[in-house]
Amino acid sequence: DKFQNLIPAAITKAYPVIFASPIHIQDPEAASKSLSGILDISKDKLLVMLSRPNSEYELLMKKAPDNLVSKVRNLKLLGIYIDEEEGRFYPFKNLASQLLGFVGPSSEDSQSYGRYGLEFFYNDKLDGERGQLRGDRIIDPIAGQDLNLTIDSNIQIRAEEILLNLTQKYKAESGMVIVQEPKTGKILTLGNYPNFDPNNYSDYKIQSFLNPVIQSVYEPGSVMKVMTMSAGLDAGKFTPETTIYDSGSLTLNGMTIKNWDKKAHGKVTMTEVVEQSINIGAAAAEKLIGNDLFYNYLVKFGFGKKTGLALSGELVGNLNNLKNSFREINFATAAFGQGISVTPIQMINAVSAIANGGVLMKPYFIQDEQPTVIRRVISEEAAHKVTKMMMSAVQKATIAQI
């Protein structure tokens, strides 16, 4: 948390394991009948397992709950044993589950390995090295290392509560929440809905494990107007007070663009374009900037490239409609975030660059990392002007006012 207290998000603990040794079971049918109702395994399946000749080990249940362990122990069945096995435990259950990932068994051997998220990406660091016997020489095991995150548990918990309430209120299929510290690039919160409980990952479909923050793309829509204004102000193509005329529609390459409210706003300033989220105004701003320069600014903001976040499977989004394109309609719609795609982590990182005085930082959530400057995207003066325009939009609309 912000006071540097360490709160465990994933730990290793001993779990009860129930297993059978068929060669010691005198009456497999009776044992199967007694265990079936307790372990929720069909009697026929148990009978096959407990009747295997010469078998000394048949796993019946891993991470067995204490109440089932007690019931099995009370049966006092010969050949049915209870032991302990180390496994991963996630105290916060669903919290930040796509970020953390989970640990699961391998089909190739009896060991468990990190699956998805940080558990997968940092598996070697967390796992350490197992002990070995080489001839008559013993190679001692090396303990795995802790992984300390920049995630603030208090913000993460509250943010996911808000996200859950919003998705339920609006009957949304999914939602994401990210909190980033602009000056450093540090990620304080990263959450998704729907998510999963990594303690019981087998109860969920495989798509639940993917992290939409880096592994999904979307058309950003009007949020992109902030980048359009940033580019124009930094390049000196206009000021917040520069006016354009909005007739309510614009036809390019045989296609017509209209405003979201279907209105013509007449003579408006660039600040009013942001305040009222005017599509025609954003397209006019892009025309003043010029297609090549506009595209180059989007690339400078980090769109179309990976952010380098320490997770596997990061996508890059798609700016192909602009790259080597001569269609004016593509650039006009991109000015208000349509016809192109980005990832959520790219978008927050770009907006954070504006909040950081125009400097783009590498996003990270490993505490040991140092803040890394990627590049200056726009001047501090341009960033200040855009910030004032964004503040004005919030104050005029009031809907997002704190």
C-alpha positions as CSV (number, residue, x, y, z in Angstrom):
1,D,0.0,0.0,0.0
2,K,1.1,3.7,0.0
3,F,2.7,3.3,3.4
4,Q,4.9,0.5,1.9
5,N,3.2,-2.2,4.0
6,L,3.5,-5.6,2.2
7,I,0.1,-7.3,1.8
8,P,0.4,-10.9,0.4
9,A,-1.4,-11.4,-2.9
10,A,-0.1,-14.9,-3.5
11,I,1.5,-17.3,-1.0
12,T,2.5,-20.9,-0.8
13,K,0.9,-23.0,1.9
14,A,0.3,-26.7,2.7
15,Y,-3.0,-28.2,1.5
16,P,-4.6,-31.5,2.5
17,V,-4.4,-34.2,-0.3
18,I,-6.6,-37.3,-0.3
19,F,-5.2,-40.3,-2.2
20,A,-5.6,-44.0,-2.4
21,S,-3.2,-47.0,-2.5
22,P,-5.3,-49.7,-4.3
23,I,-2.9,-52.5,-3.5
24,H,-3.9,-52.0,0.2
25,I,-7.7,-51.8,-0.3
26,Q,-9.5,-55.0,0.6
27,D,-13.0,-54.1,-0.7
28,P,-12.8,-51.6,-3.6
29,E,-16.6,-51.6,-4.1
30,A,-17.4,-50.9,-0.5
31,A,-14.7,-48.1,-0.3
32,S,-16.1,-46.6,-3.6
33,K,-19.6,-46.5,-2.1
34,S,-18.4,-44.9,1.1
35,L,-16.3,-42.2,-0.6
36,S,-18.6,-41.3,-3.5
37,G,-21.0,-39.0,-1.6
38,I,-18.2,-37.3,0.3
39,L,-15.8,-36.6,-2.6
40,D,-18.6,-36.0,-5.2
41,I,-17.0,-38.5,-7.5
42,S,-19.2,-41.2,-9.1
43,K,-19.1,-44.6,-7.6
44,D,-18.2,-46.2,-10.9
45,K,-15.2,-43.9,-11.5
46,L,-14.0,-44.5,-8.0
47,L,-14.3,-48.2,-8.4
48,V,-12.1,-48.2,-11.5
49,M,-9.4,-46.1,-9.7
50,L,-9.5,-48.2,-6.5
51,S,-9.4,-51.5,-8.4
52,R,-6.3,-50.9,-10.4
53,P,-3.9,-53.8,-9.8
54,N,-0.4,-53.0,-8.5
55,S,-1.2,-49.3,-8.2
56,E,0.2,-47.7,-5.1
57,Y,-1.0,-44.1,-5.7
58,E,-4.3,-42.7,-7.1
59,L,-5.0,-39.1,-6.4
60,L,-8.6,-38.5,-5.3
61,M,-8.6,-34.8,-4.3
62,K,-6.1,-32.0,-4.1
63,K,-6.7,-29.0,-1.8
64,A,-9.3,-30.9,0.1
65,P,-11.6,-28.8,2.4
66,D,-11.2,-29.5,6.1
67,N,-14.8,-30.8,6.5
68,L,-14.2,-33.5,3.8
69,V,-10.9,-34.4,5.3
70,S,-12.6,-35.1,8.6
71,K,-15.3,-37.2,7.0
72,V,-12.8,-39.3,5.1
73,R,-10.6,-39.7,8.2
74,N,-13.6,-40.9,10.2
75,L,-14.3,-43.7,7.7
76,K,-10.9,-45.3,8.7
77,L,-10.7,-47.0,5.4
78,L,-7.5,-49.1,4.8
79,G,-5.7,-47.9,1.8
80,I,-7.2,-44.3,1.9
81,Y,-4.7,-41.7,3.1
82,I,-4.5,-38.0,3.8
83,D,-1.3,-36.1,3.4
84,E,-0.1,-32.5,2.7
85,E,1.1,-30.9,-0.4
86,E,2.3,-27.4,-1.0
87,G,0.2,-25.2,-3.3
88,R,-0.6,-21.6,-4.2
89,F,-3.1,-19.7,-2.2
90,Y,-4.6,-16.3,-3.1
91,P,-6.0,-14.6,0.0
92,F,-8.0,-12.0,-2.0
93,K,-9.6,-14.5,-4.3
94,N,-10.8,-12.7,-7.4
95,L,-8.9,-9.5,-6.8
96,A,-6.5,-8.6,-9.6
97,S,-6.8,-12.2,-10.8
98,Q,-5.9,-11.6,-14.5
99,L,-2.8,-9.7,-13.4
100,L,-1.7,-12.4,-10.9
101,G,-2.6,-15.4,-13.0
102,F,-2.3,-18.8,-11.2
103,V,-0.2,-21.8,-10.6
104,G,-1.3,-25.1,-12.2
105,P,0.1,-28.7,-12.8
106,S,1.9,-29.7,-15.9
107,S,0.8,-32.5,-18.2
108,E,4.4,-33.4,-18.7
109,D,5.5,-34.0,-15.1
110,S,4.2,-33.8,-11.5
111,Q,5.4,-30.2,-11.0
112,S,3.3,-27.0,-11.0
113,Y,4.1,-23.9,-13.0
114,G,2.9,-20.4,-13.4
115,R,-0.1,-20.0,-15.7
116,Y,-1.0,-16.6,-17.2
117,G,-0.3,-13.2,-15.7
118,L,2.7,-12.5,-13.4
119,E,2.8,-16.2,-12.2
120,F,3.7,-17.1,-15.8
121,F,5.9,-14.2,-16.8
122,Y,8.0,-14.5,-13.6
123,N,7.8,-18.2,-13.1
124,D,11.5,-18.8,-13.0
125,K,12.1,-16.1,-10.5
126,L,9.3,-17.2,-8.2
127,D,10.0,-20.9,-8.6
128,G,13.7,-20.9,-7.9
129,E,15.6,-24.1,-8.7
130,R,14.8,-27.6,-7.6
131,G,17.4,-29.8,-5.9
132,Q,19.0,-32.5,-8.0
133,L,21.0,-35.7,-7.5
134,R,23.9,-35.9,-10.0
135,G,25.7,-39.2,-9.5
136,D,26.8,-39.2,-5.9
137,R,26.6,-35.4,-5.7
138,I,23.6,-33.5,-4.2
139,I,22.8,-30.1,-5.8
140,D,20.9,-28.0,-3.2
141,P,17.7,-26.3,-4.2
142,I,17.6,-22.5,-4.5
143,A,14.5,-20.8,-3.0
144,G,12.4,-18.7,-5.3
145,Q,12.2,-14.9,-4.8
146,D,9.4,-12.6,-3.8
147,L,7.8,-10.3,-6.3
148,N,6.8,-7.0,-4.9
149,L,4.2,-5.1,-6.9
150,T,3.4,-1.4,-7.2
151,I,-0.3,-2.3,-6.9
152,D,-1.8,-0.4,-3.9
153,S,-4.2,-2.9,-2.3
154,N,-6.5,-0.3,-0.9
155,I,-7.0,1.4,-4.3
156,Q,-7.3,-2.0,-6.1
157,I,-10.0,-3.2,-3.7
158,R,-12.1,0.0,-3.9
159,A,-11.6,0.3,-7.7
160,E,-12.8,-3.2,-8.3
161,E,-15.8,-2.6,-6.0
162,I,-16.8,0.4,-8.1
163,L,-16.2,-1.5,-11.4
164,L,-18.4,-4.4,-10.2
165,N,-21.2,-1.9,-9.2
166,L,-21.0,-0.1,-12.5
167,T,-21.0,-3.2,-14.7
168,Q,-24.0,-4.5,-12.8
169,K,-25.9,-1.2,-12.9
170,Y,-25.5,-0.8,-16.6
171,K,-25.7,-4.6,-17.4
172,A,-22.3,-4.4,-19.1
173,E,-20.6,-7.5,-20.4
174,S,-17.2,-6.4,-19.2
175,G,-15.2,-3.5,-17.8
176,M,-11.7,-2.5,-16.9
177,V,-10.1,-0.2,-14.4
178,I,-6.5,1.2,-14.4
179,V,-4.9,3.7,-12.0
180,Q,-1.5,5.0,-13.1
181,E,0.9,7.5,-11.5
182,P,1.8,9.8,-14.4
183,K,5.2,11.0,-13.1
184,T,6.7,7.5,-12.9
185,G,4.5,5.3,-15.0
186,K,3.8,3.2,-11.9
187,I,0.5,1.1,-12.1
188,L,-1.4,1.4,-8.8
189,T,-4.4,-0.6,-9.9
190,L,-5.3,-3.0,-12.7
191,G,-8.6,-4.8,-12.6
192,N,-11.1,-6.5,-14.9
193,Y,-14.7,-7.7,-14.8
194,P,-15.5,-10.5,-15.2
195,N,-12.6,-12.1,-13.4
196,F,-12.0,-15.4,-11.7
197,D,-10.9,-17.0,-8.4
198,P,-7.3,-18.4,-9.0
199,N,-7.8,-20.7,-6.0
200,N,-10.5,-22.5,-8.1
201,Y,-9.4,-21.7,-11.7
202,S,-10.7,-25.1,-13.0
203,D,-14.3,-23.8,-12.5
204,Y,-13.8,-21.1,-15.2
205,K,-13.5,-21.0,-19.0
206,I,-10.0,-20.3,-20.4
207,Q,-11.0,-16.9,-21.8
208,S,-11.5,-15.7,-18.2
209,F,-7.7,-15.9,-17.7
210,L,-6.8,-13.4,-20.4
211,N,-6.1,-9.8,-19.4
212,P,-8.2,-7.4,-21.5
213,V,-6.1,-4.4,-20.4
214,I,-3.2,-5.6,-22.6
215,Q,-4.9,-8.4,-24.7
216,S,-7.9,-6.6,-26.0
217,V,-8.2,-3.7,-28.5
218,Y,-11.0,-1.2,-28.9
219,E,-11.9,1.9,-30.8
220,P,-11.2,4.6,-28.2
221,G,-13.8,7.1,-29.5
222,S,-13.9,10.7,-28.3
223,V,-11.1,10.3,-25.7
224,M,-8.8,10.5,-28.8
225,K,-9.8,14.1,-29.2
226,V,-7.4,14.9,-26.4
227,M,-4.5,13.5,-28.5
228,T,-5.7,15.5,-31.6
229,M,-5.7,18.7,-29.6
230,S,-2.3,17.9,-28.1
231,A,-0.8,17.4,-31.5
232,G,-2.2,20.6,-32.9
233,L,-1.2,22.8,-30.0
234,D,2.3,21.3,-29.8
235,A,2.9,21.7,-33.6
236,G,1.6,25.3,-33.4
237,K,-1.2,24.7,-35.8
238,F,-3.8,26.3,-33.6
239,T,-4.5,27.6,-30.1
240,P,-7.3,26.8,-27.6
241,E,-9.0,30.0,-28.9
242,T,-8.8,29.2,-32.6
243,T,-12.3,29.0,-34.1
244,I,-13.8,26.7,-36.7
245,Y,-17.3,26.5,-38.2
246,D,-19.3,23.4,-37.5
247,S,-22.1,22.9,-40.0
248,G,-23.1,19.6,-38.3
249,S,-21.8,17.3,-41.0
250,L,-18.8,16.7,-43.2
251,T,-18.6,14.6,-46.4
252,L,-15.2,13.0,-47.4
253,N,-14.5,10.3,-49.9
254,G,-18.3,9.8,-50.3
255,M,-18.9,9.3,-46.6
256,T,-20.6,11.7,-44.2
257,I,-19.5,12.4,-40.6
258,K,-22.0,13.8,-38.1
259,N,-21.8,14.9,-34.5
260,W,-23.0,12.6,-31.7
261,D,-25.9,14.9,-30.9
262,K,-26.8,15.4,-34.6
263,K,-26.5,19.2,-34.1
264,A,-24.6,21.9,-35.9
265,H,-22.7,24.0,-33.3
266,G,-21.7,26.9,-35.6
267,K,-18.7,28.9,-34.8
268,V,-16.8,27.2,-31.9
269,T,-13.3,27.4,-30.4
270,M,-11.0,24.4,-30.0
271,T,-11.8,24.4,-26.3
272,E,-15.5,24.2,-27.0
273,V,-14.8,21.3,-29.4
274,V,-13.4,19.4,-26.4
275,E,-16.1,20.7,-24.0
276,Q,-19.0,19.6,-26.3
277,S,-17.1,16.7,-27.8
278,I,-17.7,17.9,-31.4
279,N,-16.7,15.3,-34.0
280,I,-16.7,17.8,-36.9
281,G,-14.4,20.1,-34.8
282,A,-11.9,17.3,-34.2
283,A,-11.9,16.5,-37.9
284,A,-11.2,20.2,-38.6
285,A,-8.4,20.2,-36.1
286,E,-6.8,17.2,-37.8
287,K,-7.0,18.9,-41.2
288,L,-5.1,21.9,-39.8
289,I,-2.4,19.5,-38.4
290,G,-2.0,17.6,-41.6
291,N,-2.2,13.8,-42.1
292,D,1.4,12.8,-41.8
293,L,2.1,15.0,-38.8
294,F,-1.1,13.7,-37.1
295,Y,-0.1,10.1,-37.6
296,N,3.4,10.7,-36.3
297,Y,2.0,12.2,-33.1
298,L,-0.2,9.2,-32.5
299,V,3.0,7.0,-32.8
300,K,4.9,9.3,-30.5
301,F,2.1,8.9,-27.9
302,G,2.7,5.1,-28.1
303,F,-0.1,3.9,-30.2
304,G,0.6,1.0,-32.6
305,K,3.5,-0.2,-30.4
306,K,3.7,-2.4,-27.3
307,T,4.2,-0.4,-24.0
308,G,6.7,-3.0,-22.7
309,L,4.6,-3.9,-19.7
310,A,6.0,-7.0,-18.0
311,L,3.1,-9.4,-19.1
312,S,2.9,-11.9,-21.9
313,G,0.5,-11.4,-24.8
314,E,0.4,-7.6,-25.1
315,L,-1.2,-6.5,-28.3
316,V,-0.3,-3.3,-30.3
317,G,-3.6,-2.1,-31.6
318,N,-4.1,-1.0,-35.2
319,L,-3.3,2.3,-37.0
320,N,-3.3,0.7,-40.5
321,N,-6.1,2.9,-41.7
322,L,-3.7,5.8,-41.4
323,K,-0.3,4.2,-42.3
324,N,0.4,4.9,-46.0
325,S,-3.2,6.0,-46.5
326,F,-4.4,8.9,-48.6
327,R,-8.1,8.7,-47.7
328,E,-9.1,11.9,-45.9
329,I,-12.1,10.1,-44.2
330,N,-9.7,7.8,-42.3
331,F,-7.8,10.7,-40.7
332,A,-11.0,12.7,-40.0
333,T,-12.6,9.8,-38.1
334,A,-9.3,8.9,-36.3
335,A,-9.3,12.4,-34.9
336,F,-12.2,11.4,-32.8
337,G,-11.1,7.8,-32.2
338,Q,-12.9,5.8,-34.8
339,G,-11.4,3.5,-37.5
340,I,-8.3,2.8,-35.3
341,S,-7.8,0.6,-32.3
342,V,-5.8,0.8,-29.1
343,T,-5.3,-1.2,-25.9
344,P,-6.5,0.2,-22.6
345,I,-2.9,0.3,-21.3
346,Q,-1.8,2.4,-24.3
347,M,-4.6,4.8,-23.8
348,I,-4.0,5.5,-20.1
349,N,-0.2,5.7,-20.7
350,A,-0.8,8.4,-23.4
351,V,-3.1,10.4,-21.2
352,S,-0.6,10.1,-18.4
353,A,2.0,11.7,-20.7
354,I,-0.2,14.8,-20.8
355,A,-0.5,14.8,-17.0
356,N,3.2,14.4,-16.8
357,G,3.9,17.6,-18.7
358,G,4.2,15.9,-22.1
359,V,6.7,13.1,-21.1
360,L,5.7,9.5,-21.9
361,M,6.8,7.0,-19.3
362,K,7.1,3.2,-19.5
363,P,4.3,1.6,-17.4
364,Y,5.4,-0.9,-14.8
365,F,4.1,-2.7,-11.7
366,I,7.3,-4.3,-10.3
367,Q,8.5,-2.4,-7.3
368,D,12.2,-3.0,-8.1
369,E,11.9,-1.3,-11.5
370,Q,13.0,2.3,-11.9
371,P,10.9,4.9,-13.7
372,T,11.9,5.0,-17.4
373,V,11.4,7.9,-19.7
374,I,10.4,6.8,-23.2
375,R,10.3,10.2,-24.9
376,R,8.9,13.7,-24.8
377,V,5.7,13.7,-26.8
378,I,4.6,17.3,-26.6
379,S,5.9,20.4,-24.9
380,E,5.1,21.3,-21.3
381,E,3.3,24.4,-22.5
382,A,1.1,22.3,-24.9
383,A,0.4,19.8,-22.1
384,H,-0.7,22.6,-19.8
385,K,-3.0,24.0,-22.4
386,V,-4.6,20.7,-23.1
387,T,-5.0,20.0,-19.4
388,K,-6.9,23.3,-19.0
389,M,-9.2,22.3,-21.9
390,M,-9.9,19.0,-20.2
391,M,-10.6,20.7,-16.9
392,S,-13.0,23.1,-18.7
393,A,-14.8,20.1,-20.2
394,V,-15.3,18.5,-16.8
395,Q,-16.4,21.8,-15.2
396,K,-18.9,22.7,-18.0
397,A,-20.4,19.2,-18.2
398,T,-20.3,18.7,-14.4
399,I,-21.0,14.9,-15.0
400,A,-17.5,13.9,-14.0
401,Q,-16.8,16.7,-11.6
402,I,-15.3,15.7,-8.2
